[in-house]
Amino acid sequence: MEYRTLGGTGIRVSVAGLGCGGFSRLGLGTGKSEADAIELVHEALDLGINLFDTAAVYGTEAVLGRALAGVPRDRIVIATKAWIPRGAGASAAEVAVASLDRSLGELGTDYIDIFQLHGVSPGAYERASAVIAPALAREREKGKLRHLGVTETGAGDPQHEMLARAVEDGVWGTIMVAFHMMHQNARERVFPRAIANRVGTLSMFAVRNIFSQPRRLRVELQRLAAHGEVAQWLGQAPNPLGFLIHEADGGATSVVDAAYRFVRHEPGVDVVLFGTGNPAHLRADVASILKPPLPETDRRILKKHFGRLVGIGLDPPTDMPSFARH
Ligand SMILES: NC(=O)c1ccc[n+]([C@@H]2O[C@H](COP(=O)([O-])OP(=O)(O)OC[C@H]3O[C@@H](n4cnc5c(N)ncnc54)[C@H](OP(=O)(O)O)[C@@H]3O)[C@@H](O)[C@H]2O)c1
């Protein structure tokens, strides 16, 4: 594993972080048992992963807590999140603090390393920074959390309007940002200022459905080609990203491999979050994240064809209630 310092937080984190949400939810979202999920977390630890990202709404805090119970607390970095409903009104800060207290209980820990506000829309940002963050800062003084973070909504804010503000105002130690081969605009809109202000970055959506399901990718590229948003050949090819796969001279071994390597080496990305419930995928994904960058020619082609696309492949899990689709 490789480690790096997460922005100005000073925390040493593995460059691969296990996401406990998304479609997989440690496998609980794809029919696996809690025992399987615990085994997966143990295998992640064996691979050197020390950062785990969960959330109150994922339903994985308790199983993650059980899986990490025997591990010295200072060897792991726990990130979780509070979802604040729009209708919380004047009690938004109390809702956040109550969520923090519940997360501590579910995870079975005395403190959260990175406590994040979950899926904050541009319209909810003012409340998040001016009302909720100060209340959570008081909880930090009590030792319940180490750093505050904020995550964007993905599909609801494809231009990263919320994060463009968050990286400037000194409130957040970390941000979570959507970035992948066909949604690259964080390169201009988020990363330069996150680097300048030493805000730690966790990337999400590296693969999701669009790169893990060949049919989804084909259909999306057909749609984009029909609208003139990508070259016609990309809409017609049976394996449109096949040009990335040429292992013999440093190219990718698969589209998923390419997707993780693409994100991992982007300047400004500290941690690549990845989600899986499948031990073989866990091993493959970590291996991909630790490989060198994609060849320069392939990165140039990805930028040329997809660099202007916005908001592709950010679809939420449909089997979760709308408030929990992150
Ligand atoms: N707004 C937010 O706060 C927000 C939103 C989205 C995500 N997140 C965080 O980011 C994390 C990562 O997002 P994500 O879970 O969507 O991860 P992801 O890595 O982008 O995509 C994971 C998907 O790809 C599949 N997959 C993984 N490795 C594979 C492989 N080698 N071959 C084929 N398929 C593979 C997984 O299914 P299998 O189980 O079959 O491997 C899963 O469906 C989440 O878990 C969560 O912690 C936060």
The ligand as a Gaussian input file, in Angstrom:
#p B3LYP/6-31G(d) Opt

LIG

0 1
 N      -22.231000      11.878000      -1.791000
 C      -21.491000      10.979000      -1.152000
 O      -21.144000      11.191000      -0.010000
 C      -21.069000       9.712000      -1.841000
 C      -21.638000       9.350000      -3.056000
 C      -21.154000       8.210000      -3.685000
 C      -20.162000       7.446000      -3.105000
 N      -19.636000       7.820000      -1.906000
 C      -18.553000       7.037000      -1.252000
 O      -17.643000       6.613000      -2.244000
 C      -17.507000       5.202000      -2.148000
 C      -17.119000       4.648000      -3.493000
 O      -18.209000       4.721000      -4.402000
 P      -18.755000       3.411000      -5.063000
 O      -19.089000       2.471000      -3.947000
 O      -19.786000       3.667000      -6.052000
 O      -17.441000       2.829000      -5.721000
 P      -16.915000       2.643000      -7.180000
 O      -15.581000       2.063000      -6.934000
 O      -17.019000       3.842000      -8.045000
 O      -17.920000       1.553000      -7.859000
 C      -18.145000       0.381000      -7.252000
 C      -19.016000      -0.497000      -8.199000
 O      -18.182000      -1.143000      -9.135000
 C      -18.189000      -2.568000      -8.895000
 N      -16.794000      -3.010000      -8.932000
 C      -15.805000      -2.696000      -8.074000
 N      -14.650000      -3.301000      -8.442000
 C      -14.928000      -4.012000      -9.569000
 C      -14.145000      -4.849000     -10.409000
 N      -12.845000      -5.046000     -10.169000
 N      -14.747000      -5.411000     -11.481000
 C      -16.065000      -5.190000     -11.729000
 N      -16.859000      -4.420000     -10.954000
 C      -16.288000      -3.832000      -9.888000
 C      -18.799000      -2.768000      -7.544000
 O      -19.562000      -3.969000      -7.508000
 P      -19.039000      -5.286000      -6.728000
 O      -19.584000      -5.219000      -5.338000
 O      -19.621000      -6.400000      -7.531000
 O      -17.544000      -5.264000      -6.761000
 C      -19.736000      -1.552000      -7.414000
 O      -20.972000      -1.779000      -8.027000
 C      -18.846000       4.731000      -1.584000
 O      -18.786000       3.439000      -1.074000
 C      -19.060000       5.780000      -0.533000
 O      -18.256000       5.497000       0.592000
 C      -20.070000       8.937000      -1.273000

